[in-house]
Amino acid sequence: MEKRIILTLLWFSSLVTNVFPQAIKVSGRLLNNKTEAVEFANVTLKSTEIFYGGASDEYGRFVIQVTSGNYIIRISAIGYETYEKEIAIEKDMDLGEIRMVESTVEVGEVVVKAQRVVRKADRFIINIANDPAMVGKTGSEALALSPGVFVRERDGVISINGKSGTRVIVNERPLRERGADLMRYLQTLKAEDIVRIEVLPTSGAEYDANNSGGAIKITLKRQREDGMNGNVGASYAFAQGEDVSSFGPSLSMNYKNKRLSLYTGLNYDTNRTIEYTTDEINLRTTNKRIQSHSDISSSNNTGRIRAGGVYDFNHNQSVGLEAYYSRDLRKNRSVADLTETMNENRTDIVSLYSGKNTRENYSLSANYFLPVDSLGSLFKLLLDYHHNGVDNDQDYHSEFRGFVYYDSIYRSDVNTQNDLYAASADLSLHINDHTTFGSGLKYTRNRMNSGTLFEYLIGTAWCENPPYSSQNEFSENITGLYVSFSSRVKKVSYALGLRGEYTYALPWTNQTEDIEKQRYFNLFPSVNIMLPFGGKGQHFVVLNYNRKIRRPTFSHLNPYRLPVSEYTYIEGNPRLRAALSDDYSVAMGLFNRYYLTVGVTDTKGAFNRVSVVEPDLPNVVIMRVDNVARYTTCYLGINASLKPFKWWQINLNVLARKDDVEIFGEKRTIEGLQTNIAQTFYLPNDYFLDISAYYATPFIDGNMKTKTDPQVSASLRKQFFNKRLTATFSVNNIPNIGTARISVDEKDFRRYINSRYGFMEFGASLRYNFKAGKNVRVKKTETGAAEEKLRLE
């Protein structure tokens, strides 16, 4: 089967390359009446049958590949009158300098009916440079306006069509941040500095096969002149009547002097949270009932610093180096009241759990770039090292009163050291404006060393508890090779790719001897074909097939066992195996504004959360991540981007899905709906009001069913001092509800958890952008090990 796939891809690529018509290059440069470059203007060439488009760069230059024929060239940019002209193209044509006439219409009066969204075979491209709808928005708010993208700022989740694991890439640099850290970084980006956003529902062969949730690429405006710029800001939020608050100052600076670009970023975050949880367990085999109530509070303090630089040897070569360090200190405290009833015998238990978790990360990234030609062909070499160290100390004290009467004091210490080494080389050749060939090679080595010490107190002596203590190691070597090709035949465009990865993993723990070495090789093909229809090319159908792999995180592989209460534990699973998934989808777009996607994702050995009764301890319930036999999702996604009035913009994402899970020899099915709506209202005096809402019906994860409350948030934005100061006031979780309800119903036990974790929060933030000298944009160092770094967390 895999040989047939390879031969088919190679034959198709060869056939299309031979029949593809010769492309013609149309170029020019845009200037205003002051001979200044007009950057990031939209440039289109349209005939009666076909449409080509592009944008000018920071120097006002543009190059577009077309076929011969008669066209109307149209150039538009905010602040300038639209330029139109009929031209006949038979061979390469340089239009020279084109003078753009400044418009007398104010920016605030410009009416944009919809974002300029371009669909290619494997991605959406949203060109937002010079879009007035983006004024004053952050990077996260710009993402929320992209087709199929779900952004839940509260818990830091970004997904495409509901698929988890979506990667965010800024200027070809995959971000290592996730969760709240990712949201915070995106909120520091100014949407006005974004040239375009590319949404890849399924990432191609050039991305790691472990990247199962697609990718979002953000391209920022590049550097032009020497100087310095940056921003400083702070945010604060609190929940009235609860011990919940957050505070986060930040500073970033960019400096450019001729060939040298330097940048640094510092931020510190402190937050306090509280969670109220009730837990009820009925153990049918022992006729025991356990009821508990817990108040769980935590404080978290995190500091991060990033510094790097890029040196340009000339226009064709550059090297970059970046160092990163972060330290996170988390303190937790849980007070619980638990009642155990069995055969009318009752025992009351009061527990106090407290602990400290310290996490340190440091990494070093280096890269070398060699542009091959003026069309964007590029060779790049990426080197990465990342270290992650975690020390988790927990103390437990429980008092049993009633039918059972005694005190229990114990403690645990989990120390984990993770190291990652990665090297990759990639070559992309842009044959013309719509034909690209890519290939690359990557090697990654991961290593984990972890020790768990579990002790209990007898008198004044601490004694080790061997069944819960362990020494664990995990080493992994991954070698990947890929080729990709994208082009177009008349109106039909396509993107093909094939990636092969060989993995050798060696897990070890002193707790058992029956863990096998893992040696496996997999091929990961990707096929994307787009067929436009309609006279103006505003409608299209896209066919997609993609295969991916998901490898377990190191924390899931670590065979620790930590108590949540006296009868419930969370544990790691060193027997986890990688999961393979196949994704099939058909997408349709209408008027470049309405999008519909129908698809099926079939995963063998998917990772799911599983709750089971401990075989040797029938009164204890264990929760862990495990492989289920199969997880199949059928989904229907609908997206609409509308601007019914110049003062109202709407982006709607709706996802209907049906999940089938094969677990414990049976199939379990649930149907659900996930919706996200983002609205922006343009108020007088340049105020912006943003209102977002998120809702999801219950979903299943393994044998656990979860239901969460809807969320509604609002923020009011205003810019001052020539748009250098941005002030935002926000109210998150306006309904003041935030509860997760988790249920498990098996033959031997039933469990129901109700956790209140969300409260209405009021927040305010200020961000001031400063600069010295001329307008400056610096380059950033790229990393090639983003997926692996996430697995170390």
N, C-alpha and C positions, 0 to 999 in steps of 0.2 A: 504493500500500500504506500509506504513512504517513498520507495523508489519511483513509483508512478507519479507521485506528487512532484518530485524533483524534475523528472523528465518533462512533465507537462508544463511546469513553470519555465524551464529553459527553452522549450520549443516555442511557447507563446511569446516570450521575450524576444527571441530571435526573429520570429515571424513579424511581429509588430515593428521592430527596429528596421527591417528591410523595406516594409511598405510605407513607413511614415514619410509624409511629404517634407520637402526641404523647408526649414524655417527661415524667416527673414527677420532681421533685427531693426527695430525702429527706436531711435534714441533722441535725446534732446536735453536741454537744461532750462529750468524755470527760474526767472528773476523778476523782481519787482522794479518800480521806477527808480529805486535807490541802488540798483544793481545788487541787491541782497538776495540770497537764495530763498526760494519758496519751498520749504521742506514739507514732506509727507502729504503732498497734494494727491488727490485721486486722478489717475490717468486711465482713460478707457478708449479702446478702438472698437467700433461696432459696425458690422455690415448687416445686410438683410438676413444672414443665416447664422452668424457666429459673433461671439463677444470675447474680447481680450481685455485684461485689466492689470494695473500695477500701481505703484506709488513712487513719488520722487524721494530721494534720500536726503540726508541732512545737508547736502551740497546743492540740492535742487535738481539733481540728475535723475533720469529714468531710462530704462532699457526694457522693451517689451518685444517678445517673440511672436510673430504672426505669420500667416500664409499670405500669398499674393492676392490682391483684390482691391476693391474700392471700400473705403472706410470713412466714418466720421470720428475724428479725434475730439474727445471732450475732457477738459481739465477743470477740476473744481477744488477750491480750498477756502476755508473760513477766512473772511476778510477780503476776499478777492472776487471779482466778477467771473462768471463761468466762461471759459474759452472753448469755442467750437470751430472746427474747420473740416472741410471735405478734402481727403487726400487719396491718391491712387498709389498703391504700393506694388512694385514689381521686383525690387531688389533692396538690399540694405539701405536704410535711409536715415540720415542725421538731420533732424529738424532745426539744429542749432539752438540759439537762445530764443526762448519764448517769453515775451514780457507779459506779466500778469497785472491787470489793472485793479488797484485797490478799490474796494466797494465802500460806499457811503452808508451802508446798512450796518447798524450795530449788531454785535454778536448776539445780544439778548433777543433780537428780533428775528433771528434766523429760525426757520421752522424745519425740523428734520422729521420726516414721517416715519422713518425706520432706520435701524442700524444697517450699515452696508455689510451684509453677510455674504460671503462667497463659499460655495461648497465645492470641495475637491473629493476625489475618490475615497480618501481615508480621513478627511478632517473638514471641520468648519473653520473658516478664517473670518474673524470679525475685525475689520479695519476701523479703529476708533480714533486714530490720529486726527486732530482738528475737529472732533465731533463735539459740538456744544453741549450735548447731553451728558458728557463726562466731566464737565467743569465742577470741581469741588468734590468729586467722588474719590474713594479709596480703591485700591486694587481689588479688595474682596467684593466691594459693591459692583465693580465692573464685571467680575466673574459671574455674579448672580444674574447678570443680564445676558449671559451666553446660552445658546441652545443646549438643552439637556443637562445643564450643570445645576446641581443642588448644593447650596451653601448653607450650612447650619453654623452660624458664627458662635453660638453659645458653647457647643461642644467641639468646635473645630473640625467638623466633618465636611469634606468636599468630595462629591461623587458625580459620575456621569451615568445617567440612566439608572441610578440606584446602585451601581457597582462599587464596592469598597476597594480601597487601595489605589485611588487615583493619584498620580504623581503631578506635582506642579514644578514647572521649569521656567526660570527667568533668564533671558539672554543666554540660552543653551546651558544654563547651570541648574541642575536638579537641586531642589531645596531639601535639606535634611530635616527642616522643622516639620512638626506635625501637631495636630490638635490645636490647643490654644496658642502655642508658639507660632504655628503657621498662620493663624488668623492675625496675630499681632504683627507679623512681618508684612503680610499683604496690606494691612491697614496703614503701614508706613509708606506704601507706594502711592504716588499721585496718579490718578487715572489719566490726567492730561499728559503725563510722560510716557504713556503706553502707546506704541504704534499699532500693534495688533495683538489679538488673542487667538490662538489656534486650539481648537478642541478636537482631540483624537479619541472617539468613543472606544476604539480598540487600538492600542499602540502596535506599531509595526515591528519588523524583524530587527531594526536597529536598536530597539529597546530590549532590556533584559526580559527573558521569558517569564520572570517572576512578577513583571508589571502587569497584573491582571485587570486593573481598574481603569485602563486608558491613561491619557496624559493631557495636561493643559500647558501650553507653551505661551509665555508672555514675552513679548519683545519690546524693550524700552528704547527710547531715543538714545542714540550714541553720542559720544563726545565730539565736540567741534573745536573749541578753543581752550587755551590755557586758563587756569584759575582754580577757584575753590568754591564748593557749595556744600549744602547739607541741610539737615533739619534737626530740631530739638523739640521734644514734646513730652507730655505726661497725660495719663488717664487715671481716673478714679471712679469707682462704682461701689455701691453699698445696697444692702437690702434692709429696709426699715423693720426694726423689731427682731432681727436675727443677727447672729454673729457671722455675717457674710460680708466680705468686702474685698476689694482688689485695688492695687496701686502699682503703676508701671511707668517710670520715667525712661526715656530713651534718647540716644544721640547717634547721629550718623554723619560722616564727613567724607567728601570726595575731593581729591586734588589732582590736577593734571598740569604737568610742565613738559611741553614738547612731547617726547616719546614715552615719558613715564606717567603712569596713572596709579594713584594710591587711594585706598579707601579703608574705612574702619567703621565699625558699628558697636555700640555698647547699649545694653539695656539691663534693667533690674526689675524683677516682678515679685510682688508679695501678695498673697491672697489667703483668705480664710473662708472655709466652707463648713457646712454642717449638713448632716443627713439623718433623717428619722426613719427607722426601719422596723417593720414587724415581720416576723417569720413564723409560720405554722407548719409543722411536719407531723403527718400521721404515718407511723410505721406499721403496716398491716400484718407483717409476719410476727412481730413481737407485741402487738396491741399497745404500742406506746404512742403518746401524744406529747409533742414538744411545742410550746408557745414562747416566743421571746419578743422583747422590745429593746431596741438599741438606739442610743444617741451617739453618732459618730462625727467627731469634729476633727478638722485637720488644718494645719497652717503650712504654707509652702513658700519658700524664698529661693529665687533663682537669679543668678547673674550670668551674663554671657558677654563675650567679647570676640569680635571677628576683625581681622586685619589682613590686608592683602595688597597686591600690586601687580600690574601688567606692564611689561616693557616691550615697545615696538622697535625691533631692529630696523625695520623699514616698513613699507606698505604691505609687504608680503609675509612677514614673519613676526611672531610675538611669543613671549613666554610669560607665564603667570605663576604666582605663588600665593597661597592663602593659609593662614593659621587660625584655628578656632578653639575656644575653651569655654566650658560652661560648668557650673557647680550648682547642684540643686539639693536643698535640705528640706525634707518633709517630716513633720511631726504629726502623729495621729494619736487620738484618744477615743476609746469606745467604752461606754458604760451600758451594761446590758442587764435586764431582769428576765430570767428564764424560768419557766415552770414545766416540770416533767411529770406526767401522769401515766401510770401503768397499773392495771388491775386495781383501780381506785386508790393506789398508793401515790402520794404526791411529794415531790421534792422541789424546793425553791432554790434557785441559784442566782447569786449576784456576782457579776464578772466585771473586772476592770482590765482592759487591754490598752497598753500604750507602747509607743515605739518611735524609732527614728530611722529614716531612710536617707542615706547620703549617696548622691550619684555625681560622678565626675566624668566629663567627656573632653577629650582633646583630639584634634585631627590636623593633618597637614595635606594639602592638595597642591599639585603642580601640573601645569599643562604647557604644551607647545602647539602653536597654530601656524599652518602654512597654506595661505590661499593659493589655489592653483591657477585660477583665471578670474576674469572680471564678471563672470556670470554667477559666481557664488560657490564654485567648486572649492573643496577644503580638505586638507589633511590635518588631523589632530591627534595628539598623544596625551593621555591623561594618566596621572599617577596619584594614588590615594593611600593614606594610612589613617586609621581611626581606632581610638581606644575608648572603651567604655568600662567604668568600674562602679560597682554598686555594693554598698554595705548596708544591710537591713537588719537592725536589732529590734526585737519585740519582747515585751514582758507581759506575762499573763498571771492574774490572780483571781481565783474563783472561790466562793464560799457556798457550800452545799448545806441546806438546812431542811429538815423534815424527815421523810422516810430514809433518806441517805444523809449522813451528817459528817462532813470533813471539809478541810481546806485544801486547795490545790494551787501550788505556785510553780511556774515553769517559765522558761525563756528560750528564745531561738536567735541564732545569728546566721544569716545567709550572706556569704561574701562571693561575689562573682566578678571575674575579669574577662573581658572580651577584646579581641584584637582582630582587625581587618586589614588586609593588604589587597590592593586592586591595581591592575594596569590594563589599559585599553588603547587600541589604535583604530582610527576610523578614517575612511576615504570616501567622500561624496563628490561625484562628478556631475555637474549641471551641463548636459549636452546642449540644451536650449531652454527656453522659458518653461516648458512643460515636460521635459524628459530628463530624468535624473537616475543615475546609477550609484549605488552605495555598497560598501563592504566594510567589514571590521572584524577585529579579533579582541577577545577580552579574557583575562585570567583573574580569578578571585580566590583568596585563601582566608577562611574564617577560623577562629579558634576560641573556644570557651573553656575556662577553668573555674569551677565553682565548688564551694564547700558549704555544707549545712550542718550546724551543730545545734542539737536540741537537748536541753537539760531540764531536770526537775529537782526541786528542793526537798531534801529529807533532813530534818533538823536544821543544822547549819551548813550542811554539805550539799554541793551541786553535783548531781549524778547524770551522766550521759544516758540518753534514751536511744539506743542503737537503731531500732526500726525507723526512726524519723531522721536520724543523722546520716549524712552521705558525703562522698567525694565523687565529683562528676567532671568529665571532660567530653568535649565535642570538637572535632576538627573536620573541616570541609574544604574541598578543592573543586572549583567550577571553571571549566574552560568552554568558552562560547565563540562561535564563528557565524557570521551572517552575510547574506547578499540581499539587495533590494533593488527594485526597478520600477519606475513609474513613468507613464507617458500618456499619449492620447492618439486615437485614430478618429479623425474627423471630430465628431462631437462626443465620442465615447472615450472617457479617460479611465485609467486603471492604475493601481499600485499593487505590486506583488512583492513578496518577501519570503525568505526561508532562513531560519535560524536553527543551529544545532548546538546543544549543550551537553557536555559530559560531566557528571557529578560523581565524586568519590567522597563519602562521608563515613566517619568512624566515631560513633557514640560509645561512651563507656561510663559505667557507674559501678561502685562497689556493692550496690544493693542487689544486683542480679548479673548473671553471666549469659543470658540468652538474648542479648541485643545484637543483631546482625549488622555487619558492615553494609553500607549502601553504595552500590555501583550501578549507575544507569545512564543511558544516553537517550535523548529524545530530540525529535525534530519538531519545529514549531513553524508551520506555514501560515501565511496571511495573504488573503486575496480580497481586494476591494475594486469594484467595478461601478462606475457611475454612468448612467444613461440619461442625459437631459432630454426634455421634450417641451413642446410649446414654441411659438414663433420667436420669442425674445429670450429663450433660455432661462426663464424664471422658475421652471419646474424641473424636477429630477427624481430619479430612482437610483438608489445605491444598494448593491449587493455586497455582503461582507461575510467572510469566514476567517476565524482566528483561533489559534490554539495557544494556551498559556499553561504555566506551571505555578504553583504556590508552594513555597518551602516554609516550614515552621520557623517561628522566631526562636531565638535562644532561650528566652524566658519560658516558653512553652515546653522546650526540651529538657529544661532543668528539673530533675525529679525531687523537688522540695515538697513539703507538706506543711501548710500553715493553717492554724485554726481560725475560723470565723466565729465560732461559738464552741461550747463543749461537745456538740454533736455534729458540727458541720466543718468541713475542711476544704481548702483549695489546694490542688496539687499539680505539679508538672507531669509531663508525659514523655519520657525519653524514647518511646516506641513510635512516635509520630512519623509518618511518611509523607513525602511530597504528594500534592494533589494535582491532577491534570484536568483541564477544562477545555471544552470546545464551544465556541460561540458562533451562532449563525444569526444574521439579522438582515432585514430589508428596511430601508429608510426611504421616505418620500418627503420632498420639499415643494411647497407651493408659494409662489410670489416672493421667494426669499424672505418669508416672514412666518410661515406656518410649517412645522416639521412634525413628522410622525415616524416612529420607529417600532417595528415588530421584530422580536427576536427570541431565541432560546439559548440558554447557557446550561450545558450539561457537564457536571463536575464529578469525577470519580475520586473517592477518598477525600471528600471535602472536609475542611476543619470546622468543627462545630462544638459548642459548649454542651457537655453531657453531665447530668447529675445521676449518680447511681448509689446504691447502698453498698458499703464496704463488705465484701464477702466474708471476711473473718470477724467483722464487728457489725452485727446486724442493726445496732443502734446508731451507727454513724453514717452520714451522707457525705459523699465526696463529689466535688465539682471539678472538672478538668476539660481541657481541649482534647478532642479525639477525632480520629478519622471515621466518618460515616461512609456507608457503602456507596451512596450516590446522592447528589443534590442537584435537582433540575429546576430551573427557573424559566418560565415563559412570561414575557413582559411586553407591554404596549406603552410607549412613551409619546407624549404629545407636548409640543412646545409652541408658544405663540409670543412674538415680540411685537407690541403694539404701541402706537402713540396716537390715540384718538384725537387729542388736542395738544397744542403746543405746550401746555402747562401740565400734561399728564402722560407719564410713560409707564407701561406695564410689561412685565415679563413673567409668563406663566409656564411652569413645568408640572406636568401630571404624569405619574407612572402607575399603571395597573400591572399587577404581577400575580402569578400563581406559582407557589413553591411546593415541590414534592421532595420529601426527605426519606431515604431508605435507611432505617436504623433499627437495630434489634430484630432484624428479619421481617419488618413490616414497613409499609409505605404510609407516611403521614403528609397530609395536604392542607394548605391554607391559602386563601386568596386575600389580596390586600391592595391598598391604594396609598400612594405617597404623593403629596402635593407641596409645591413651594411657589409662592407668588411674591414678587418684588415690585414695588411701585414707587415712583418718584414724582413729587408734585413741585412745580416751579412756582414759587411764591413771589410776591412783589419784593423789591429791594434786594434781589439776588439771594433770597433765602431758599433752601431746599429742604423739603420734608420727605423722608424715606420711611415707608411702612412695609414690613415683610411679615409673612405668615407661613408656618410650616405645620403640616399635619400628616400623620402616618397611622394606618390601622395596625392591629396586632400582627406580629411576624413570629416565625419559629426559627430557633437556632438549636440544632440537635433535637433534644427532647424537651427544650425549654421554650415556652410561649411567652412573649413579652408584649405589653401594651404600654404606650407612653401618651402623655397629654399633648395637645396642640400648643404651639408657641406663636406669640405675636409680639413684635418689637417695632419701635419707632425711634427715629432720630431727626433732629433739626440741625442743619448745617448753615454756616455763614462764613464767608471769607472777608478779611480786612487787610488794610495796608497793601494795596495793590496785589491781593491774592497771596501774600506771603504768610499770613496768619489764618489758620483754619480752626474755628471753634465748633464743637459738636456737643449737643446735649441729647442723651438717649434714655429710653425706658425699655428695658428688656423684660420679657415674660409679663406683659401687661395683664393677662388674666390671673397672675399670681398662682399658677398651678404648674407643677413639675414633678409628676409622680410616675415611677416605673412599676408595673405590676407583672410579676414573673410567676408562672405556674408550671408545675411538673406533675404529671399523673401517670404513674407506672403501676404494675401489678403488685409490687411489694411496698410502695410508699406513694404518698401524695404530699406535695409541698407548694406553699403559696407565700410569696414575698411581696410586700408592699413598701416601696422606698420613696420617700419624699425628699427630693434633692434640689428642686428648683423654686426660686422665689422671685418676686418682682424686684428688679434692681434699677436704681437710678444712677446714671453715669454722666461724666463730663470729660472732655479731652481738649487739649490745645496742642497745635503743631505749628511751629514757626519754621519757615524755609528761608535760609540765608545763603548769600553768595558773595564772593569777592572776585573782581575781575569780570571776564565775559562769561557768557553762558557755557557751562561745562557739563559733559557727561563722560564718566570714566568707564572703562571696561572692568569686568569682574572675572575672577578665576573660576573655571568650570570644574565640577567634580564628576567622576565617572562611576561612583559607587553608592549612589543614593539608595537603591533598593536594599543593598546589603546592610547599610548603616541602620536602616529602619528595623532590620531583623535583630540588631544588637540591643535595641531598647527593651 
